[in-house]
């Protein structure tokens, strides 16, 4: 099942991709961040996942095949859905980065 992550267009230039989780860390419990890192490690296999401050860094090292940005975004969206964090969304940041932001206008 995870082999489908590596088909299609691939990122050749970047060996690291960061996911900014500042708003997620502020508004969710500590287990959520740990669960995000565990989820990404499970889905991406041999790719190293590091948590540093308000960032999760995916380090591909010398991997030959790297999942596309759209597939990484899909994985992040799946995590938010499965953990019932529907008031957050995934947006693209600078090149090689994603940001998990809280949706505007959400009231509970």
Secondary structure as a PSIPRED ss2 file (coil, helix, strand):
# PSIPRED VFORMAT (PSIPRED V4.0)

   1 X C   1.000  0.000  0.000
   2 X H   0.000  1.000  0.000
   3 X H   0.000  1.000  0.000
   4 X H   0.000  1.000  0.000
   5 X H   0.000  1.000  0.000
   6 X H   0.000  1.000  0.000
   7 X C   1.000  0.000  0.000
   8 X C   1.000  0.000  0.000
   9 X C   1.000  0.000  0.000
  10 X C   1.000  0.000  0.000
  11 X C   1.000  0.000  0.000
  12 X C   1.000  0.000  0.000
  13 X C   1.000  0.000  0.000
  14 X C   1.000  0.000  0.000
  15 X C   1.000  0.000  0.000
  16 X E   0.000  0.000  1.000
  17 X E   0.000  0.000  1.000
  18 X E   0.000  0.000  1.000
  19 X E   0.000  0.000  1.000
  20 X E   0.000  0.000  1.000
  21 X C   1.000  0.000  0.000
  22 X H   0.000  1.000  0.000
  23 X H   0.000  1.000  0.000
  24 X H   0.000  1.000  0.000
  25 X H   0.000  1.000  0.000
  26 X H   0.000  1.000  0.000
  27 X H   0.000  1.000  0.000
  28 X C   1.000  0.000  0.000
  29 X C   1.000  0.000  0.000
  30 X H   0.000  1.000  0.000
  31 X H   0.000  1.000  0.000
  32 X H   0.000  1.000  0.000
  33 X H   0.000  1.000  0.000
  34 X H   0.000  1.000  0.000
  35 X H   0.000  1.000  0.000
  36 X H   0.000  1.000  0.000
  37 X H   0.000  1.000  0.000
  38 X H   0.000  1.000  0.000
  39 X H   0.000  1.000  0.000
  40 X H   0.000  1.000  0.000
  41 X H   0.000  1.000  0.000
  42 X H   0.000  1.000  0.000
  43 X H   0.000  1.000  0.000
  44 X H   0.000  1.000  0.000
  45 X C   1.000  0.000  0.000
  46 X C   1.000  0.000  0.000
  47 X C   1.000  0.000  0.000
  48 X E   0.000  0.000  1.000
  49 X E   0.000  0.000  1.000
  50 X E   0.000  0.000  1.000
  51 X E   0.000  0.000  1.000
  52 X E   0.000  0.000  1.000
  53 X C   1.000  0.000  0.000
  54 X C   1.000  0.000  0.000
  55 X E   0.000  0.000  1.000
  56 X E   0.000  0.000  1.000
  57 X E   0.000  0.000  1.000
  58 X E   0.000  0.000  1.000
  59 X E   0.000  0.000  1.000
  60 X C   1.000  0.000  0.000
  61 X C   1.000  0.000  0.000
  62 X C   1.000  0.000  0.000
  63 X C   1.000  0.000  0.000
  64 X C   1.000  0.000  0.000
  65 X C   1.000  0.000  0.000
  66 X C   1.000  0.000  0.000
  67 X C   1.000  0.000  0.000
  68 X C   1.000  0.000  0.000
  69 X H   0.000  1.000  0.000
  70 X H   0.000  1.000  0.000
  71 X H   0.000  1.000  0.000
  72 X H   0.000  1.000  0.000
  73 X H   0.000  1.000  0.000
  74 X H   0.000  1.000  0.000
  75 X H   0.000  1.000  0.000
  76 X H   0.000  1.000  0.000
  77 X H   0.000  1.000  0.000
  78 X H   0.000  1.000  0.000
  79 X H   0.000  1.000  0.000
  80 X H   0.000  1.000  0.000
  81 X H   0.000  1.000  0.000
  82 X H   0.000  1.000  0.000
  83 X C   1.000  0.000  0.000
  84 X C   1.000  0.000  0.000
  85 X C   1.000  0.000  0.000
  86 X C   1.000  0.000  0.000
  87 X C   1.000  0.000  0.000
  88 X E   0.000  0.000  1.000
  89 X E   0.000  0.000  1.000
  90 X E   0.000  0.000  1.000
  91 X E   0.000  0.000  1.000
  92 X E   0.000  0.000  1.000
  93 X C   1.000  0.000  0.000
  94 X C   1.000  0.000  0.000
  95 X C   1.000  0.000  0.000
  96 X C   1.000  0.000  0.000
  97 X E   0.000  0.000  1.000
  98 X E   0.000  0.000  1.000
  99 X E   0.000  0.000  1.000
 100 X E   0.000  0.000  1.000
 101 X E   0.000  0.000  1.000
 102 X E   0.000  0.000  1.000
 103 X C   1.000  0.000  0.000
 104 X C   1.000  0.000  0.000
 105 X C   1.000  0.000  0.000
 106 X C   1.000  0.000  0.000
 107 X C   1.000  0.000  0.000
 108 X C   1.000  0.000  0.000
